[in-house]
Amino acid sequence: MPRLFVAVWPPPSVVDELAGLPRPPGSGVSWTKPHRLHITLRFLGECDTGEALSTLGTQSFGQTSVTLGPAPEHLGRGVLMLPAVGVDELAASVTDCTRYIGDPPPDHPFVGHLTIARFRKRRPSVDWPRLGETFDVTEISLVESTPWGEYLDVASFRLN
């Protein structure tokens, strides 16, 4: 079965701005490729695509706005991220309707974020200008995480 997650893709203008920011090289640092930048609302893990499609396709989710930033932060021991403010209610709605699909929902609070790098040892130091990119979220996507490391859009769902 495929590994699936539900995500928000930032608009191309936001991706372009983030891609233009410094990404200093470092040992053990893996910067997220611009075309992979997303906000995960719910990781489903290995699950039936048809079940995920039918569940998400019958729900009504409200539109929202998300603001990225203002600056990169560390999440856990190996993630450099940009906070994503404004998607908490949307993530909660997605989690509620997919509660019995795939992996159980995490038992920790949702932290809206966009992963910009992963690191093994030394945390990367970034000197980015303060950000405040805000964009409207008009759709969510069911995405497959492939064994070769790419993301494939399975379907998109318009928000009301």
N, C-alpha and C positions, 0 to 999 in steps of 0.2 A: 504494500500500500504506500502511496505517496506521503511525504511529510508536508503538511499544510500549515499555513498561518493566515490570519486576517490582518490586513495592513492598510495604511494610508500612504499613498505616494505623493510626495511634494510636487508642486507644479515645476515645469522646466525652468522657469525664471529663478526659482529658489535653488534648484539643483545647480544651475549655472553659477550662481553667486557662491555657493558652498564649494564648488569645484575650483573656483579661482582663489580660494584662501590657501595660505601656506600649509604644506603637509611635509614637515621636516622628516628626512629619513632617520631611521633608528633601528638598532638591532632588536629583533623580536617585535617590531611594530608593524601591524598590517592595517593600512588605511582603507576604509570602505570605498569601493569604486563608486563614482558619482551615480551611475545608472542603477545601483543597488540601494541607494539611500531611501529609507522608509521608516515609518513609525509602526511598530507591531502593536496591534490592539489585543490580539489573542493568539498564542501559539497552540495549535491543535495537535501537532505531532503526526504520527502515522494514523491515518483514518480514511474512511470511505469518502471519496470525492463526491459521489452522488448524494450522500447524506448531508454533507456540508453544504452543497449547492442548494438542496431543497430547503434546508433549515434557514439559511441566510436569505434565500429568495422569497420566503414568505413573511419576513420581518419588515417592519417599518422603522427606519432609523432617522433621527433628525439631523439636519445640517448643523455644522458648527464651524468655528474658526480656531485655528491653532497658531500659536506664536512660538517660534524657535528662539532659544537663547535665554539670557543675554550673552552667556559665555560657556565654553566647554566645561564640563564637570566630569568627575570620575564616578563610575557606577560599579560597585563591587570591586573586585581585585584585578580586573582585566579589560575594562571597557571605558573608553573615552566617548562621551556623548554630549549632545545638545539637548537641554530640557525642551519638551514639547508641551506647552500649557494650553489647555482647552479641549483635550480629547478624553478626559476622565469619564464623563457620562457616556460617550460613545463606546468606549472600551467596556464599561460596565454593562451596557445593553448587549454588546456582542458576546461578552462572557456569559451573561444570563441565558441567552438563547442557544449557546453552544456548550452549555455545561456538561451535557452527556455525550458529546462527540469528541473522539480522540482522547488526548491526555486530560486528566482533571485540571481545572483551573489552578493556578498557583495559590499557595496559602499566604502570600505576602501582598501588601498593597500594590496596586498598579502604579508604575512610574512612567509617565509618558516621556519618550525620548527618541532621538534619532542617533543611532550608533555611528560615530565618525571614524573610530579606530578601535582595534583590539591590540592588546599588548601582553607579552609574557612576563617580562621582568621589570624593566624601568618604565615608569609612566612617561609618556611623551609630553614634552613641554610645548605648548602652542601659544603663540602671541597673536591672537586674532583680535580684530576690532570688535567692540560690543555689537551684538546682533539683536535684531528685533523683528525678524521676518515674520509677517503674519499672512496667512492665506486661508481661504475658505475651503472647507472639506465638503465636497459635493458627492463623493463616492468612496466606497471602500472596496478592497479587492481581496479575493481568495487567491492565495499565492502558493505555488509549489516550490519547495526548496529541493533542488535536484542533487543527486549524488556528486556531480561534477562542480557544484558550488554556484550555479546560476539560479536565478529566480524566474519562474514562469507564471505569468498571469493566467489563472484558470478562468476567472470570471470577475466582473465588476458589478457593483450594486449601487444604483443611484440613491442618494439620501433625500428625504422629504424636506 
